[in-house]
Amino acid sequence: MDGYRNGGMRAGKGVKDTAILVVSVGTSYNQKRDLTIDAIETTIAEAFPDYEVRRAFTSQIIIGKLKERDGVETDNVGQALNRAAADGITNLVVQPTYLSEGCAYINLADIVEDYKDRFRCLALGKPLLSDDADYEAVITSIVDQAGVHIDGRTAVCLMGHGTEAGNGSVYAKLQKKIVLAGHKNYYIGTLKGKPTLEDIVAALKEEGVYKKVFLAPLMVVAGVHAFNDMAGAGANSWKTVLERSGYGVECLCEGLGQFEAIRSIYVRHVQEAVSSLKLCR
């Protein structure tokens, strides 16, 4: 298992020409990687025991840091696809752990398209938030984790990364759905794009009833953004800004990938992609 977690692979027991490549941005926070990316990969491997599960990271900075600091070598997407082809894999599912179809997903789709002639069947799985069932499951998971902290004076603020792609409305859609589900004290903001932290502070002040804010990352991995941009002691962190605005702040630095309900969504998307492989054979 150590080799698999260090960027290698986990061999399946049956089908030898089919593999699942799980693609993540990556993180240099080893413990958080164990709890999120590793956990997602392990859940997928357990759900598809006949298939080999492989790993790729997209952040070359993280890949380089892990190699220099820990001696851990991890393929980027191109290397992983070349390796799979060289190893005789003819049917491949590429499953990203991304939140939405933002820039990272679009870039991955372009790479996958470039490699289609190297495989008999090459399928790209959907990101976490793709259909209404995904949104409902994510909302249930979020509320299950944050609900114990809620009272009439506490707002829940979720920090997403945001996207520069045109479909940043995924955050607005999640906000709308979570309110329609009856959770009106939940506010979603992003580091890039809209809504901003300033938008959230304005909304909290307009509501006028909150004394405390419960902060959590709306990210698969609680890494540098969660610990620095959200919960850090810096002057511009979300925690600091909210405290300056007069709120008591409590932070939960746990990524979505830590929760079983979230991991099950990825399993469903892998199953959909595996089914598409069978159709193209």
C-alpha positions as CSV (number, residue, x, y, z in Angstrom):
1,M,0.0,0.0,0.0
2,D,2.9,2.4,0.6
3,G,4.0,2.2,-3.0
4,Y,0.4,3.0,-4.1
5,R,0.1,6.0,-1.8
6,N,3.5,7.3,-3.0
7,G,2.3,7.7,-6.5
8,G,2.5,4.1,-7.7
9,M,-0.5,1.9,-8.3
10,R,-2.8,-0.6,-6.7
11,A,-3.2,-3.7,-8.8
12,G,-6.6,-5.2,-9.5
13,K,-7.3,-8.9,-9.3
14,G,-9.0,-9.5,-12.6
15,V,-9.1,-7.3,-15.7
16,K,-5.5,-6.6,-16.8
17,D,-6.1,-4.2,-19.6
18,T,-8.3,-1.8,-17.8
19,A,-7.2,0.8,-15.2
20,I,-8.6,3.8,-13.3
21,L,-6.3,6.9,-13.2
22,V,-7.4,9.2,-10.3
23,V,-6.2,12.7,-11.0
24,S,-5.8,15.3,-8.2
25,V,-4.2,18.7,-7.9
26,G,-2.2,17.2,-5.0
27,T,-1.1,18.5,-1.7
28,S,2.1,18.7,0.3
29,Y,0.2,18.2,3.6
30,N,0.9,14.5,4.1
31,Q,-1.7,13.9,6.8
32,K,-4.4,15.7,4.8
33,R,-3.4,13.8,1.7
34,D,-3.9,10.5,3.6
35,L,-7.3,11.6,4.8
36,T,-8.6,12.9,1.4
37,I,-6.8,11.9,-1.8
38,D,-5.6,8.5,-0.5
39,A,-9.1,7.9,1.0
40,I,-10.8,8.6,-2.3
41,E,-8.4,6.4,-4.2
42,T,-8.8,3.6,-1.7
43,T,-12.6,3.9,-1.8
44,I,-12.5,3.6,-5.6
45,A,-10.1,0.7,-5.5
46,E,-12.4,-1.1,-3.0
47,A,-15.4,-0.5,-5.3
48,F,-13.6,-1.7,-8.4
49,P,-11.4,-4.6,-7.1
50,D,-10.9,-6.0,-10.6
51,Y,-9.3,-2.8,-11.9
52,E,-5.9,-1.3,-11.2
53,V,-6.1,2.2,-9.7
54,R,-3.3,4.7,-10.5
55,R,-2.5,8.2,-9.4
56,A,-1.5,11.5,-11.1
57,F,-1.2,15.0,-9.7
58,T,-1.5,18.1,-11.8
59,S,0.5,20.6,-9.7
60,Q,4.1,20.3,-10.8
61,I,5.1,22.4,-7.8
62,I,3.6,19.9,-5.4
63,I,5.2,17.0,-7.4
64,G,8.6,18.6,-7.1
65,K,8.2,19.4,-3.4
66,L,7.2,15.9,-2.5
67,K,10.2,14.5,-4.4
68,E,12.7,16.9,-2.8
69,R,11.3,16.7,0.7
70,D,10.0,13.2,1.0
71,G,11.6,11.3,-1.8
72,V,8.2,10.6,-3.2
73,E,7.8,10.5,-7.0
74,T,4.3,11.1,-8.5
75,D,3.4,11.2,-12.2
76,N,1.8,14.2,-13.7
77,V,-1.1,13.5,-16.1
78,G,1.0,13.2,-19.2
79,Q,3.5,10.8,-17.5
80,A,0.7,8.7,-16.1
81,L,-1.0,8.4,-19.5
82,N,2.2,7.5,-21.2
83,R,3.0,4.9,-18.5
84,A,-0.5,3.4,-18.8
85,A,-0.1,3.0,-22.6
86,A,3.4,1.6,-22.2
87,D,2.2,-0.9,-19.6
88,G,-0.4,-2.3,-22.1
89,I,-3.5,-0.6,-20.6
90,T,-6.0,-0.4,-23.5
91,N,-9.1,0.8,-21.6
92,L,-8.6,3.7,-19.1
93,V,-10.9,5.8,-17.0
94,V,-9.5,9.1,-15.9
95,Q,-11.4,10.3,-12.8
96,P,-10.6,13.7,-11.4
97,T,-11.2,14.7,-7.8
98,Y,-12.0,18.2,-8.9
99,L,-15.0,20.0,-7.4
100,S,-16.5,21.3,-10.7
101,E,-15.9,21.7,-14.4
102,G,-13.6,24.7,-14.0
103,C,-10.3,25.5,-15.6
104,A,-8.6,22.5,-14.2
105,Y,-11.2,20.1,-15.5
106,I,-11.2,21.8,-19.0
107,N,-7.4,21.5,-19.1
108,L,-7.6,17.8,-18.1
109,A,-10.3,17.2,-20.8
110,D,-7.9,18.7,-23.4
111,I,-5.1,16.4,-22.3
112,V,-7.3,13.3,-22.4
113,E,-8.5,14.2,-25.9
114,D,-4.8,14.4,-27.0
115,Y,-4.2,10.9,-25.8
116,K,-7.3,9.2,-27.2
117,D,-5.4,7.5,-30.0
118,R,-3.1,5.8,-27.5
119,F,-6.0,3.7,-26.1
120,R,-8.8,1.6,-27.3
121,C,-11.2,3.3,-24.9
122,L,-10.4,6.4,-22.9
123,A,-13.1,7.9,-20.7
124,L,-13.1,11.0,-18.5
125,G,-15.2,10.9,-15.3
126,K,-17.2,13.8,-14.0
127,P,-16.1,16.1,-11.2
128,L,-17.8,16.1,-7.8
129,L,-20.6,18.6,-8.6
130,S,-22.1,17.5,-11.9
131,D,-25.9,16.8,-11.5
132,D,-28.7,17.4,-9.0
133,A,-28.0,14.2,-7.1
134,D,-24.4,15.4,-6.6
135,Y,-25.5,18.7,-5.2
136,E,-28.0,17.1,-2.9
137,A,-25.4,14.6,-1.5
138,V,-22.8,17.4,-1.0
139,I,-25.3,19.6,0.8
140,T,-26.3,16.7,3.1
141,S,-22.7,16.0,3.9
142,I,-21.9,19.7,4.6
143,V,-24.9,20.1,6.9
144,D,-24.1,16.9,8.7
145,Q,-20.7,18.2,9.5
146,A,-21.6,21.8,10.3
147,G,-25.0,21.4,11.8
148,V,-23.8,20.5,15.3
149,H,-22.2,24.0,15.5
150,I,-25.4,25.8,14.6
151,D,-27.6,28.0,16.7
152,G,-29.6,31.1,15.8
153,R,-26.6,33.4,16.2
154,T,-24.1,31.4,14.1
155,A,-23.5,31.6,10.3
156,V,-21.7,28.9,8.4
157,C,-19.3,30.2,5.8
158,L,-17.8,27.9,3.2
159,M,-14.6,28.9,1.4
160,G,-14.3,27.6,-2.2
161,H,-11.3,28.1,-4.4
162,G,-13.3,29.6,-7.2
163,T,-12.7,29.4,-11.0
164,E,-11.8,31.7,-13.8
165,A,-13.8,29.6,-16.2
166,G,-17.2,30.8,-17.3
167,N,-19.1,28.2,-15.2
168,G,-18.2,29.7,-11.8
169,S,-22.0,29.6,-11.3
170,V,-21.4,26.2,-9.6
171,Y,-21.0,28.1,-6.4
172,A,-24.1,30.2,-7.0
173,K,-26.0,27.1,-7.8
174,L,-24.9,25.4,-4.6
175,Q,-25.7,28.5,-2.6
176,K,-29.2,28.6,-4.1
177,K,-29.8,24.9,-3.5
178,I,-28.6,24.9,0.1
179,V,-30.9,27.8,0.9
180,L,-33.9,26.1,-0.8
181,A,-33.1,23.1,1.3
182,G,-33.9,25.3,4.4
183,H,-30.4,26.2,5.4
184,K,-30.5,30.0,5.2
185,N,-27.6,30.7,7.5
186,Y,-25.1,29.1,5.0
187,Y,-22.9,31.4,2.9
188,I,-20.5,30.4,0.1
189,G,-17.6,32.5,-1.0
190,T,-14.5,32.0,-3.1
191,L,-10.9,33.0,-3.3
192,K,-11.2,33.7,-7.0
193,G,-14.3,35.2,-8.6
194,K,-17.6,35.7,-7.0
195,P,-18.9,35.8,-4.3
196,T,-15.9,37.3,-2.4
197,L,-15.3,37.4,1.3
198,E,-16.4,41.1,1.2
199,D,-19.7,40.0,-0.3
200,I,-20.2,37.5,2.6
201,V,-19.3,40.1,5.3
202,A,-21.8,42.5,3.7
203,A,-24.5,39.8,3.7
204,L,-23.8,38.9,7.3
205,K,-24.1,42.5,8.4
206,E,-27.3,43.0,6.4
207,E,-28.8,40.0,8.1
208,G,-27.8,41.5,11.5
209,V,-28.4,38.5,13.7
210,Y,-25.1,36.7,13.7
211,K,-22.5,36.9,16.5
212,K,-20.4,33.9,15.4
213,V,-19.1,32.4,12.1
214,F,-18.2,28.8,11.6
215,L,-15.7,28.6,8.8
216,A,-15.0,25.5,6.7
217,P,-13.3,24.9,3.3
218,L,-15.5,24.0,0.3
219,M,-12.5,22.0,-1.1
220,V,-11.8,18.3,-1.6
221,V,-8.5,18.7,0.3
222,A,-7.9,21.0,3.3
223,G,-4.4,22.1,2.4
224,V,-2.6,25.4,2.1
225,H,-5.7,27.5,1.3
226,A,-7.6,26.1,4.3
227,F,-4.8,26.6,6.8
228,N,-3.5,29.9,5.4
229,D,-6.1,31.8,3.4
230,M,-9.0,30.6,5.6
231,A,-7.8,29.9,9.1
232,G,-4.4,31.6,9.1
233,A,-3.2,34.4,11.3
234,G,-2.4,36.7,8.4
235,A,-4.1,40.1,8.1
236,N,-6.1,39.0,5.0
237,S,-7.2,35.5,6.1
238,W,-10.9,34.9,6.2
239,K,-10.7,34.3,10.0
240,T,-8.9,37.5,10.6
241,V,-11.2,39.6,8.4
242,L,-14.3,38.2,10.0
243,E,-12.9,38.8,13.5
244,R,-12.1,42.4,12.6
245,S,-15.7,42.6,11.4
246,G,-16.8,41.8,14.9
247,Y,-17.6,38.0,14.7
248,G,-16.3,35.2,16.8
249,V,-14.8,32.6,14.5
250,E,-14.4,28.9,14.7
251,C,-12.6,27.0,11.9
252,L,-12.9,23.4,10.7
253,C,-9.9,22.5,8.5
254,E,-11.3,19.3,7.0
255,G,-11.6,18.6,3.2
256,L,-14.7,17.2,1.6
257,G,-12.7,14.1,0.6
258,Q,-12.6,13.1,4.3
259,F,-16.3,12.3,4.2
260,E,-17.7,8.9,3.0
261,A,-20.7,10.5,1.4
262,I,-18.5,12.6,-0.8
263,R,-16.2,9.7,-1.8
264,S,-19.3,7.7,-2.8
265,I,-20.1,10.4,-5.4
266,Y,-16.7,9.8,-7.1
267,V,-17.4,6.1,-7.1
268,R,-20.7,6.7,-8.9
269,H,-18.9,8.8,-11.5
270,V,-16.3,6.2,-12.0
271,Q,-19.0,3.6,-12.5
272,E,-20.6,5.8,-15.2
273,A,-17.2,6.1,-16.9
274,V,-16.6,2.4,-16.7
275,S,-20.0,1.7,-18.3
276,S,-19.0,4.0,-21.2
277,L,-15.8,2.0,-21.6
278,K,-17.9,-1.2,-22.1
279,L,-19.9,0.5,-24.8
280,C,-16.9,1.5,-26.9
281,R,-15.2,-1.9,-26.8
